[in-house]
Amino acid sequence: FNYRTILSSDPANRLPVEKPKDYDPEKLQLLEHGSIVSPIPNSKRGWNRPQIVGLQTDYVEADWTGRQKIVDRFWDATLALLYFLQNDPSVEPERQKSWREFGLAKDEFTDNGHRPHEFYVREARRITGRYVFTQHDAMLAEGLERAPVHEDSIGVTEWYLDTHACTPRRIEGALEEGKMMLDVETFPGQVPYRAILPQGVDNLLVPVCLSSTHVAWGTIRLEPTWMNLCESAGHAAALVIQNKVTPAQLDRDLLLRKLASSHVMLSFFNDVDVAADDPRVAAAQYFATKGFFADYNARLDEPLTEGVRAAWGKGLAAIREDTLKPMELVKAVREAEVAGSTKLERTRGEALLSMWKALEKKTAARAPLKVVPVRSSTAAEVDGKAFDVVVVGGTPGGIACAVRAAREGLSVLLVQHNRHIGGMLTNALMQWDALYGGPRSPVFNEYAKKIEDYYSERYGEDSKEYSKARYTQSHYPMSRFEPSVAEHLFNQLVSAEKNITTLLAHYPSDVTREGALLKALTLRGYGTTKDINVSGGTFVDATYEGDLAALAKVPCRVGRENREEYGEPHAGKVFTNIESKLGPRDVLDGKLNLHTYAHVQGSIDPTSPHTADGAIQAYNHRFCVTNEPGNFRLPTQPPGYNREEYVNYNRKGMGAGSMNGKSSFNSAILPGENHAYPEATWPEREKITARHTNFALGLMYFLQNDESVPKAKREAFRRIGLPLDEFPDNDNLPYEMYVREARRIVGRYVFTEHDNRSALGQTRPPVQADSVAFTDWSMDSHDCTTDRRPGYDYDGKLILTEESRPAQIPYRCLLPRDIDNLLVPVCLSATHVAWGAVRLEPVWMQIGEAAGFAAALSKKHQTTPGKLDADLLVRTLVANQHFVTYFNELQNYADHPAMAAAQYFGTKGFFADYNARLDEPLPMAVSEVWELGFSALREGTLKPMSFVKEVGAAEAKGTGDAAGRSRGDILLEFWKILHSDVRSLGVKGR
């Protein structure tokens, strides 16, 4: 530290320098070194000495009395050194002469004995904030020509990393200890808003003694930088008042848009004047914090290149989706600039301004959505009625089945055990769990589009909300949406179908069965003993629990098979670890057109018993939570709360903010405590559900209140709560628990692990001639019990990302072995391991709609689903763009004239990999095999699994082409021969 004294050389404006009291020249020898005198106007100089190294250490923590004593010593030393330089014999005569021209300026600090009012405190306390600014933040980032990017930058550093001496220690030939001047290494840095936010205090901003390391402080500690940061803090304070939040809760992006619009510098450019009235400058400042510039040159008037345009486009989408990773984007921009590409007519500045305006567009004020209930009937109105189809279970799969059957002209009864349809999509799943983001089946496609349209119409296509809601493989999850929106749109979908009668708050309590046919159902009012009876032609069990199938005495399983039963490598009781790693490898290598997943299967205990048991994967009451100020309540301590359950619990996380501030709270699982649920009565299930509900509420309460949680984290968790505008009639809690796995029927075909991984020597899993849907998610399972072995974190947790591949689901899996008019599209026939790839709502909606088509065809052809010609069903599905075979090109070629044919022949073994290549010439060798296969198909002798191997061998030869004809042309010719008139199938479709 030191006083920055003002000296004057004007004889009329300088005070004589007198010998101080207690003057001791011996003490001033070291102080003389490096004295600096900087010219300022009016014959004055700013004097930056003396710096008494070491004495300043006590200043920071001292009280003001103690500080005054220290600064008085510095002032005495200042006057003494000035006298020394003018009079001491050790000072060269010429230097003495030059110093005698100066004295304290008479006209400065006249009210304080010409002594500056404040001492130069170069460094004192530095808070430990929510981000620590380090020297790396003011040096070139690896591979870039700029310092690291911060998406919440509120100011700029430009001074070099420097520090004055820190202790009196010296060695020969060196400057003072701790003195640094890293002028070559330093580059302009961005200072994050987080650096002025203390940990643990939400309404305090610290723009001066901000969060930084000692080394980095050298580039922070300049008044222009502090004025920059302090003005930003002032803007933040104003926005805090306007939005009724704390500084910690303030929307950082809102703050940055305000700062950029107000000519506050957020990022340094060589060629941009932040004060200019050029709207492109604000845009450049804002987007520079997001990673749109890989160096310090904005080049606003230069043409935009195609490569940079593509990178910027992805960046804009990521901003809207709240998935932006600025340092990844800035590296992508750098790669695009280095690679070079076509120059466009548009300039960089024009592109930035266009994006800036798109983000600035105002969105409609958000008001709670009033969910319009589904059109429903009373028990009296339904009692004694007969229906073509009775669907039990208002899950997404059940809804898809009911809507399809109704659109094919059938009368449908849809039964739901509570008063809310939509299953987990209504109950806080809040996303499509999928790795494929393209079309699947008509009802699924329509519903996904309804979600998009809702957010587009309410918030605009340029909004973050719409961007997140879009069903697309370009981000993960494929789409996000609020529970109330999901329910509202399901209610609309079902209510619009005049052929659907919906009965709420009822569940099946008995069945009437005659041989292989179900004739009638007894339905009981939930929570009552009142029964009604209905009859039907086709019955569908679309419940998560398999209740109707169990009542009908269909063989069912609950739990894990042993490894020997089906030869599944991962079957039975198995101790595992999970690894955080992107996969599958084929996706990363461009061989498989799916989204990557962030986890893969880790190590597996080789001594695991792999025995069968009754264990199923864990459930949880998956809450919707929000951080939207004014729209949440904090849970109180729930019944039976025991903090010891949470102290060592391994899933102590909670976040919010994904969609209108809301996210899904998926942490509170209870492995083992759900095992009795599948076969329990509804009153017993309510007790199990209550245990899961209270455990989840307890976990929230623990995170928000328990002193074992660090204070800063506790306070962060207290900014998250249960949204007041979700589930308003149920204490803001979802109506259903997340039942991940319950009964699974043992049907006419059991879908196993082998059916969802590449067949031996093949790229694809086994071919299923009666495929009605395809999987895209990996075979996975949550923890099944709390049993553990040393070195292994889980019992039964699986994420078979590398092992799984898109697979075909056979129609036979929906069919019980000895009942012909019951379809089970949800609790279908699969092993525990394979179930992980089936148990996703997009897949269930696809299978459910296939069941609706099957019911319609059964009525049309006066048969039952169990006796229905499966090939007729497959042809009907593909003719209606209900896809049953996964192809890499499916997203972009869904409307290709030959796609229906490709889908159908994909179930017969005509494709050895995931590439349809419909417009490519067909090699002669493959053409010859296809011709033979088609003949066998027409004769009824085709064996798809043998045939697909022949196709693979022919593809490997790759000789010649079939007279220039494309694959699609030949498939379409085969298709027309098999089925010249699609309308003869006898279904309406879409």
KOLZADREN-13021 format. One line per 3 residues: number of its first residue (from 1); for each residue x, z, y of C-alpha. Coordinates in steps of 0.05 Angstrom, whole numbers. Layout:
N
NUM = X Z Y; ...
***
This chain:
990
1 = 0 0 0; 21 -3 73; -5 -9 144
4 = -11 -80 169; 14 -64 239; 5 -108 300
7 = 68 -117 342; 76 -153 409; 136 -188 441
10 = 101 -193 508; 139 -142 554; 74 -128 590
13 = 37 -114 525; 85 -75 483; 100 -1 477
16 = 171 24 476; 196 45 408; 216 118 408
19 = 255 158 357; 205 194 313; 207 268 299
22 = 244 285 234; 275 216 233; 320 207 172
25 = 353 138 166; 376 151 95; 304 148 72
28 = 293 80 104; 348 39 71; 303 14 14
31 = 244 4 60; 282 -47 102; 285 -99 46
34 = 241 -160 57; 207 -139 122; 156 -192 140
37 = 134 -211 209; 79 -264 213; 64 -299 280
40 = -7 -292 307; -34 -314 376; -15 -282 443
43 = 57 -266 426; 36 -219 371; 61 -210 300
46 = 29 -180 239; 79 -133 205; 69 -124 130
49 = 118 -65 121; 136 -13 101; 111 -9 29
52 = 129 59 0; 126 45 -74; 97 100 -117
55 = 65 143 -64; 1 102 -66; -13 122 -138
58 = -45 188 -118; -88 156 -64; -142 125 -109
61 = -168 188 -142; -156 234 -83; -210 261 -37
64 = -211 238 36; -170 297 59; -116 282 8
67 = -119 208 26; -109 224 100; -45 261 84
70 = -19 200 46; -37 150 100; -5 195 153
73 = 60 193 114; 56 117 112; 44 114 188
76 = 103 159 201; 146 114 157; 121 53 194
79 = 143 80 262; 209 105 232; 225 37 201
82 = 210 1 267; 260 48 302; 310 38 245
85 = 309 -38 250; 321 -35 325; 376 18 325
88 = 410 33 258; 483 9 253; 470 -17 183
91 = 425 -71 212; 462 -133 234; 468 -138 310
94 = 430 -203 315; 374 -175 274; 372 -112 316
97 = 367 -155 378; 309 -195 350; 272 -132 330
100 = 282 -100 398; 235 -154 426; 176 -120 390
103 = 135 -58 400; 65 -35 382; 14 -79 418
106 = -16 -40 476; -84 -76 471; -95 -65 396
109 = -129 -2 367; -128 31 435; -176 84 410
112 = -130 104 352; -61 109 383; -50 34 369
115 = -53 50 295; -98 6 252; -163 40 234
118 = -154 28 160; -97 29 112; -83 -33 69
121 = -109 -12 0; -89 -71 -42; -114 -43 -108
124 = -154 18 -128; -206 28 -181; -232 -32 -219
127 = -298 -24 -256; -305 -42 -329; -364 -89 -323
130 = -403 -136 -367; -346 -185 -363; -272 -171 -351
133 = -238 -225 -309; -168 -235 -338; -108 -278 -320
136 = -134 -329 -370; -193 -341 -323; -146 -364 -268
139 = -100 -407 -311; -111 -475 -344; -154 -470 -406
142 = -125 -500 -469; -135 -575 -470; -165 -577 -400
145 = -142 -591 -329; -180 -532 -301; -190 -458 -312
148 = -245 -434 -359; -317 -446 -339; -369 -391 -328
151 = -442 -409 -326; -457 -349 -282; -401 -362 -231
154 = -417 -333 -162; -350 -345 -128; -282 -376 -131
157 = -210 -352 -133; -155 -395 -104; -97 -348 -87
160 = -43 -343 -139; -38 -286 -188; 8 -237 -151
163 = 21 -164 -144; 67 -122 -101; 115 -72 -131
166 = 81 -19 -173; 137 33 -184; 204 47 -150
169 = 243 26 -211; 290 -34 -204; 344 -68 -244
172 = 401 -108 -216; 384 -180 -198; 309 -170 -202
175 = 251 -158 -155; 214 -92 -157; 181 -69 -221
178 = 112 -101 -229; 120 -151 -173; 93 -219 -193
181 = 82 -285 -158; 52 -333 -209; 43 -390 -161
184 = 57 -445 -212; 14 -416 -267; -48 -401 -225
187 = -107 -448 -216; -174 -438 -181; -220 -396 -224
190 = -295 -381 -228; -316 -308 -220; -376 -290 -264
193 = -436 -250 -239; -425 -206 -299; -359 -183 -269
196 = -396 -148 -211; -446 -115 -258; -425 -47 -284
199 = -439 -29 -356; -496 21 -360; -523 16 -289
202 = -574 -38 -275; -583 -33 -199; -511 -30 -175
205 = -469 -89 -154; -393 -83 -145; -367 -147 -113
208 = -302 -116 -87; -275 -68 -140; -302 -114 -193
211 = -286 -118 -267; -217 -148 -275; -149 -134 -305
214 = -91 -113 -262; -57 -181 -268; -120 -220 -252
217 = -134 -174 -193; -80 -211 -154; -123 -272 -147
220 = -187 -232 -132; -162 -185 -78; -167 -232 -19
223 = -218 -225 37; -244 -298 33; -258 -287 -41
226 = -290 -220 -28; -334 -249 27; -354 -305 -21
229 = -372 -254 -75; -406 -206 -28; -450 -259 2
232 = -470 -278 -69; -486 -205 -82; -530 -206 -20
235 = -568 -266 -46; -576 -230 -113; -604 -169 -78
238 = -655 -211 -42; -677 -246 -106; -681 -178 -140
241 = -731 -154 -89; -771 -218 -90; -776 -218 -166
244 = -785 -143 -175; -727 -136 -224; -659 -102 -224
247 = -594 -140 -211; -579 -135 -286; -647 -166 -303
250 = -641 -222 -252; -645 -292 -279; -573 -316 -271
253 = -593 -388 -269; -643 -375 -213; -587 -340 -175
256 = -538 -398 -184; -589 -449 -161; -601 -407 -98
259 = -527 -400 -85; -512 -474 -94; -570 -492 -48
262 = -543 -443 4; -473 -474 7; -440 -417 -29
265 = -378 -440 -67; -386 -430 -142; -330 -477 -165
268 = -269 -507 -132; -263 -582 -122; -206 -622 -90
271 = -255 -671 -60; -318 -633 -42; -335 -596 22
274 = -383 -541 3; -409 -537 75; -429 -611 76
277 = -503 -629 83; -497 -673 22; -548 -653 -33
280 = -500 -678 -85; -452 -622 -67; -501 -568 -88
283 = -513 -605 -153; -437 -611 -166; -427 -536 -151
286 = -482 -517 -199; -463 -563 -256; -390 -545 -250
289 = -409 -476 -274; -440 -507 -335; -380 -547 -358
292 = -396 -616 -330; -326 -624 -299; -262 -622 -339
295 = -217 -620 -277; -221 -605 -203; -244 -674 -181
298 = -319 -686 -170; -311 -761 -155; -383 -764 -132
301 = -378 -836 -109; -345 -863 -172; -385 -898 -226
304 = -410 -855 -283; -384 -877 -351; -426 -883 -414
307 = -386 -830 -450; -392 -778 -395; -466 -795 -386
310 = -477 -779 -459; -440 -713 -454; -477 -694 -390
313 = -543 -712 -423; -529 -664 -480; -509 -612 -430
316 = -573 -619 -391; -614 -612 -455; -575 -550 -473
319 = -588 -519 -405; -662 -531 -414; -661 -501 -484
322 = -617 -442 -465; -567 -464 -518; -511 -484 -470
325 = -440 -466 -488; -401 -487 -425; -332 -486 -456
328 = -355 -531 -512; -388 -578 -463; -328 -582 -416
331 = -284 -601 -475; -333 -655 -495; -332 -681 -423
334 = -256 -681 -425; -256 -720 -491; -304 -771 -461
337 = -262 -780 -399; -198 -788 -439; -230 -838 -487
340 = -258 -880 -431; -320 -922 -436; -364 -972 -400
343 = -375 -959 -326; -448 -955 -306; -480 -977 -240
346 = -501 -906 -225; -450 -861 -191; -431 -792 -216
349 = -462 -761 -154; -528 -798 -165; -531 -774 -236
352 = -517 -702 -216; -570 -703 -162; -621 -731 -210
355 = -608 -675 -260; -608 -624 -204; -677 -646 -180
358 = -703 -646 -251; -683 -573 -259; -710 -554 -191
361 = -781 -576 -207; -829 -519 -202; -866 -496 -264
364 = -937 -470 -264; -944 -395 -254; -949 -364 -322
367 = -1013 -328 -340; -1030 -299 -408; -1060 -350 -455
370 = -1131 -334 -474; -1133 -351 -548; -1199 -385 -565
373 = -1222 -358 -633; -1230 -405 -691; -1302 -429 -703
376 = -1325 -385 -761; -1388 -369 -800; -1418 -303 -822
379 = -1419 -279 -894; -1494 -289 -896; -1487 -362 -874
382 = -1437 -375 -930; -1467 -334 -987; -1492 -376 -1045
385 = -1466 -442 -1017; -1429 -495 -1056; -1368 -532 -1028
388 = -1327 -590 -1051; -1264 -550 -1038; -1254 -475 -1030
391 = -1187 -458 -997; -1168 -385 -1001; -1114 -368 -950
394 = -1112 -388 -877; -1037 -398 -880; -1007 -461 -849
397 = -1007 -493 -919; -1080 -473 -929; -1099 -501 -861
400 = -1064 -567 -875; -1101 -572 -942; -1169 -556 -910
403 = -1160 -605 -853; -1139 -662 -899; -1196 -651 -948
406 = -1245 -647 -890; -1220 -711 -860; -1229 -745 -927
409 = -1303 -727 -923; -1304 -665 -967; -1341 -601 -950
412 = -1289 -545 -945; -1293 -470 -943; -1231 -437 -913
415 = -1226 -363 -928; -1179 -315 -892; -1170 -241 -909
418 = -1164 -219 -836; -1193 -247 -771; -1134 -292 -752
421 = -1112 -356 -786; -1043 -387 -782; -1001 -342 -827
424 = -931 -327 -803; -933 -380 -749; -987 -339 -716
427 = -951 -274 -734; -885 -280 -696; -844 -327 -738
430 = -839 -366 -672; -801 -426 -698; -799 -481 -750
433 = -751 -458 -804; -723 -526 -822; -658 -566 -822
436 = -694 -633 -819; -728 -649 -753; -769 -711 -768
439 = -838 -731 -793; -864 -701 -858; -939 -709 -866
442 = -997 -726 -819; -1025 -656 -806; -956 -625 -798
445 = -935 -680 -750; -1000 -672 -710; -993 -597 -705
448 = -919 -600 -684; -940 -651 -631; -995 -604 -608
451 = -943 -550 -594; -900 -599 -555; -961 -623 -515
454 = -983 -553 -498; -916 -536 -466; -910 -604 -434
457 = -978 -599 -401; -970 -527 -380; -898 -527 -356
460 = -878 -600 -348; -831 -644 -389; -772 -623 -346
463 = -783 -550 -363; -741 -506 -408; -804 -486 -444
466 = -820 -557 -464; -749 -571 -483; -748 -512 -531
469 = -816 -529 -559; -798 -601 -576; -794 -613 -651
472 = -726 -646 -657; -665 -641 -700; -621 -642 -637
475 = -626 -566 -633; -636 -507 -679; -687 -482 -691
478 = -724 -549 -691; -777 -519 -644; -795 -452 -613
481 = -865 -427 -593; -903 -364 -577; -949 -332 -630
484 = -1010 -337 -585; -997 -411 -575; -990 -422 -650
487 = -1057 -387 -664; -1093 -421 -607; -1072 -490 -632
490 = -1089 -475 -705; -1157 -451 -682; -1167 -516 -644
493 = -1144 -557 -704; -1192 -524 -753; -1251 -517 -705
496 = -1250 -592 -691; -1266 -608 -764; -1342 -607 -775
499 = -1332 -607 -850; -1295 -541 -849; -1332 -475 -855
502 = -1286 -416 -839; -1300 -347 -866; -1258 -291 -837
505 = -1243 -220 -861; -1258 -236 -935; -1215 -241 -997
508 = -1229 -260 -1070; -1250 -202 -1114; -1273 -239 -1177
511 = -1278 -309 -1207; -1325 -344 -1254; -1287 -387 -1303
514 = -1312 -432 -1358; -1255 -457 -1402; -1207 -497 -1359
517 = -1252 -496 -1298; -1265 -445 -1243; -1338 -446 -1224
520 = -1349 -393 -1171; -1315 -340 -1129; -1337 -271 -1108
523 = -1312 -256 -1038; -1309 -185 -1012; -1312 -165 -939
526 = -1245 -136 -920; -1250 -60 -916; -1320 -60 -946
529 = -1354 -63 -1014; -1400 -121 -994; -1393 -183 -1036
532 = -1418 -255 -1030; -1413 -313 -1079; -1393 -385 -1069
535 = -1383 -443 -1117; -1337 -503 -1112; -1310 -566 -1144
538 = -1236 -555 -1129; -1205 -488 -1113; -1140 -478 -1075
541 = -1099 -414 -1073; -1060 -419 -1008; -1048 -344 -1000
544 = -978 -316 -993; -994 -268 -1050; -1024 -314 -1104
547 = -1087 -271 -1107; -1136 -324 -1130; -1089 -349 -1185
550 = -1080 -278 -1210; -1155 -266 -1212; -1163 -330 -1252
553 = -1113 -302 -1303; -1061 -355 -1287; -993 -334 -1315
556 = -951 -309 -1255; -883 -280 -1244; -859 -227 -1195
559 = -783 -218 -1191; -720 -251 -1216; -709 -292 -1280
562 = -646 -280 -1319; -591 -332 -1318; -602 -354 -1391
565 = -675 -373 -1383; -663 -436 -1342; -587 -436 -1339
568 = -588 -423 -1264; -518 -402 -1239; -547 -354 -1186
571 = -605 -325 -1226; -619 -252 -1239; -587 -190 -1210
574 = -525 -213 -1172; -480 -178 -1122; -458 -222 -1064
577 = -428 -230 -995; -447 -279 -940; -397 -318 -899
580 = -407 -340 -827; -388 -413 -830; -422 -479 -813
583 = -447 -521 -870; -461 -560 -911; -397 -600 -911
586 = -435 -666 -922; -472 -655 -856; -408 -641 -818
589 = -377 -704 -850; -437 -747 -830; -461 -760 -901
592 = -526 -720 -895; -572 -724 -834; -593 -651 -829
595 = -577 -597 -779; -521 -550 -798; -533 -478 -815
598 = -487 -421 -791; -478 -385 -857; -457 -403 -928
601 = -453 -365 -993; -394 -319 -995; -361 -286 -1055
604 = -401 -266 -1116; -384 -209 -1162; -363 -244 -1227
607 = -386 -183 -1267; -457 -186 -1239; -506 -177 -1297
610 = -551 -235 -1278; -608 -199 -1313; -682 -207 -1300
613 = -720 -154 -1261; -781 -144 -1217; -742 -148 -1152
616 = -763 -195 -1097; -731 -208 -1030; -743 -159 -974
619 = -802 -162 -926; -806 -139 -854; -858 -132 -800
622 = -829 -186 -756; -847 -168 -685; -850 -212 -624
625 = -808 -179 -569; -796 -198 -496; -751 -182 -437
628 = -800 -210 -386; -806 -157 -331; -875 -128 -326
631 = -898 -158 -392; -876 -107 -444; -885 -37 -468
634 = -832 6 -502; -852 35 -569; -859 110 -576
637 = -832 149 -634; -873 126 -694; -903 170 -749
640 = -852 194 -800; -793 176 -755; -726 197 -785
643 = -665 179 -744; -620 187 -805; -650 123 -834
646 = -620 84 -776; -553 116 -764; -517 74 -817
649 = -569 18 -821; -532 -49 -822; -582 -92 -783
652 = -583 -58 -715; -594 -118 -671; -649 -139 -622
655 = -651 -194 -571; -702 -231 -529; -709 -289 -481
658 = -718 -351 -525; -787 -373 -502; -818 -345 -438
661 = -774 -285 -449; -797 -276 -521; -761 -276 -587
664 = -772 -253 -658; -747 -185 -680; -726 -199 -752
667 = -679 -140 -765; -720 -85 -798; -721 -103 -872
670 = -731 -51 -927; -702 -79 -992; -738 -51 -1052
673 = -797 -19 -1016; -839 -82 -1022; -834 -92 -1098
676 = -903 -64 -1111; -936 -105 -1057; -952 -171 -1093
679 = -996 -139 -1147; -1024 -82 -1104; -1095 -76 -1079
682 = -1107 -87 -1005; -1112 -12 -989; -1045 -3 -1025
685 = -1016 -62 -988; -1037 -31 -922; -996 31 -938
688 = -935 -12 -955; -946 -52 -891; -952 12 -850
691 = -885 36 -877; -852 -29 -855; -887 -27 -787
694 = -865 44 -773; -795 29 -797; -790 -30 -748
697 = -819 11 -691; -770 67 -709; -712 19 -706
700 = -733 -4 -637; -741 68 -615; -673 87 -644
703 = -637 30 -609; -671 47 -543; -664 123 -545
706 = -614 151 -595; -550 178 -564; -508 150 -621
709 = -522 81 -591; -474 70 -532; -508 81 -466
712 = -499 10 -441; -530 -18 -505; -587 32 -503
715 = -604 11 -432; -600 -63 -452; -647 -50 -510
718 = -695 -14 -463; -703 -79 -425; -737 -108 -488
721 = -805 -88 -512; -870 -110 -544; -904 -164 -502
724 = -969 -144 -471; -997 -215 -476; -987 -221 -551
727 = -1033 -190 -603; -1071 -152 -548; -1124 -130 -599
730 = -1072 -100 -647; -1027 -56 -604; -983 -118 -590
733 = -962 -120 -663; -969 -181 -709; -1031 -180 -754
736 = -990 -193 -817; -925 -171 -847; -874 -224 -867
739 = -887 -232 -942; -827 -274 -961; -840 -276 -1036
742 = -896 -249 -1080; -925 -279 -1144; -903 -347 -1168
745 = -947 -382 -1218; -918 -409 -1283; -945 -479 -1279
748 = -939 -546 -1314; -869 -553 -1286; -822 -497 -1262
751 = -780 -518 -1202; -711 -488 -1214; -644 -483 -1179
754 = -623 -547 -1216; -680 -585 -1183; -653 -568 -1114
757 = -580 -585 -1123; -545 -650 -1140; -556 -671 -1211
760 = -493 -677 -1254; -454 -738 -1232; -506 -754 -1178
763 = -512 -748 -1103; -585 -728 -1104; -622 -674 -1143
766 = -664 -697 -1203; -717 -749 -1190; -790 -726 -1195
769 = -838 -783 -1208; -897 -741 -1183; -863 -715 -1120
772 = -912 -692 -1065; -863 -664 -1015; -788 -652 -1004
775 = -746 -591 -988; -693 -590 -934; -677 -515 -926
778 = -624 -484 -969; -641 -440 -1028; -636 -371 -999
781 = -660 -300 -1010; -656 -236 -969; -630 -173 -1000
784 = -671 -152 -1061; -651 -79 -1072; -605 -28 -1040
787 = -559 -28 -1101; -487 -42 -1083; -419 -52 -1115
790 = -351 -41 -1083; -332 -102 -1042; -401 -132 -1043
793 = -452 -122 -987; -516 -144 -1021; -557 -147 -1084
796 = -588 -215 -1088; -576 -242 -1019; -565 -317 -1025
799 = -552 -372 -974; -535 -431 -1018; -520 -478 -960
802 = -466 -519 -996; -502 -520 -1063; -571 -543 -1038
805 = -593 -614 -1024; -660 -644 -1003; -703 -646 -1065
808 = -770 -672 -1089; -825 -622 -1107; -868 -644 -1167
811 = -944 -643 -1164; -941 -607 -1231; -914 -545 -1196
814 = -982 -537 -1162; -1021 -540 -1227; -1033 -480 -1272
817 = -1023 -496 -1345; -1094 -482 -1368; -1139 -491 -1307
820 = -1155 -561 -1284; -1189 -550 -1217; -1143 -499 -1185
823 = -1085 -521 -1139; -1032 -471 -1117; -991 -503 -1060
826 = -960 -437 -1034; -945 -391 -1093; -927 -451 -1134
829 = -887 -454 -1199; -814 -440 -1183; -759 -393 -1202
832 = -736 -338 -1155; -673 -377 -1136; -708 -444 -1124
835 = -763 -408 -1085; -715 -401 -1026; -719 -476 -1012
838 = -795 -478 -1020; -817 -418 -979; -816 -451 -910
841 = -878 -466 -869; -861 -541 -858; -854 -550 -933
844 = -918 -511 -947; -957 -552 -896; -932 -615 -930
847 = -951 -590 -1000; -1017 -563 -974; -1037 -630 -946
850 = -1018 -663 -1012; -1066 -614 -1046; -1120 -636 -997
853 = -1107 -709 -1016; -1109 -690 -1089; -1177 -656 -1081
856 = -1204 -717 -1045; -1179 -765 -1099; -1207 -720 -1154
859 = -1276 -722 -1123; -1271 -797 -1111; -1252 -812 -1183
862 = -1297 -758 -1213; -1241 -720 -1244; -1203 -655 -1233
865 = -1135 -644 -1199; -1107 -625 -1268; -1127 -692 -1297
868 = -1115 -734 -1235; -1069 -794 -1242; -1006 -767 -1208
871 = -980 -836 -1193; -1045 -852 -1156; -1034 -789 -1115
874 = -962 -808 -1098; -983 -879 -1077; -1038 -849 -1033
877 = -991 -801 -1000; -938 -852 -982; -991 -901 -958
880 = -1012 -848 -908; -941 -833 -884; -939 -769 -923
883 = -866 -770 -943; -844 -749 -1012; -771 -773 -1013
886 = -718 -752 -963; -674 -807 -932; -621 -800 -879
889 = -657 -854 -839; -727 -824 -845; -730 -798 -773
892 = -716 -866 -743; -747 -911 -796; -812 -875 -811
895 = -853 -935 -785; -811 -987 -821; -857 -1036 -859
898 = -821 -1020 -924; -817 -944 -916; -879 -930 -957
901 = -850 -972 -1013; -783 -937 -1007; -817 -869 -1010
904 = -855 -888 -1073; -796 -920 -1109; -753 -861 -1088
907 = -795 -821 -1137; -778 -870 -1193; -703 -869 -1187
910 = -690 -932 -1145; -642 -894 -1099; -578 -861 -1122
913 = -563 -829 -1055; -598 -810 -989; -590 -878 -955
916 = -649 -926 -957; -613 -982 -919; -677 -1021 -916
919 = -650 -1076 -872; -585 -1086 -910; -576 -1141 -962
922 = -587 -1117 -1034; -526 -1128 -1079; -540 -1174 -1137
925 = -519 -1121 -1188; -570 -1072 -1158; -623 -1126 -1154
928 = -617 -1139 -1228; -624 -1065 -1245; -683 -1058 -1198
931 = -719 -1117 -1231; -710 -1085 -1299; -733 -1018 -1273
934 = -794 -1048 -1240; -813 -1082 -1305; -806 -1016 -1342
937 = -848 -981 -1289; -905 -1032 -1297; -901 -1024 -1373
940 = -902 -948 -1368; -834 -939 -1401; -790 -922 -1340
943 = -749 -858 -1346; -729 -842 -1273; -670 -798 -1288
946 = -638 -848 -1334; -655 -904 -1288; -624 -871 -1226
949 = -558 -868 -1262; -561 -943 -1276; -576 -955 -1202
952 = -516 -912 -1182; -470 -951 -1229; -496 -1017 -1201
955 = -486 -993 -1129; -414 -976 -1146; -402 -1048 -1166
958 = -427 -1075 -1100; -423 -1149 -1120; -456 -1205 -1080
961 = -525 -1201 -1050; -593 -1221 -1076; -600 -1288 -1042
964 = -595 -1255 -973; -657 -1213 -984; -657 -1142 -957
967 = -671 -1080 -997; -734 -1069 -957; -760 -1139 -971
970 = -752 -1131 -1046; -784 -1061 -1047; -842 -1087 -1006
973 = -853 -1143 -1056; -853 -1093 -1113; -901 -1049 -1075
976 = -950 -1105 -1062; -950 -1125 -1134; -966 -1053 -1154
979 = -1015 -1042 -1099; -1038 -1103 -1062; -1093 -1068 -1023
982 = -1079 -996 -1000; -1152 -986 -982; -1171 -990 -1055
985 = -1142 -920 -1063; -1208 -894 -1038; -1183 -847 -983
988 = -1188 -852 -909; -1120 -823 -888; -1101 -822 -815
***
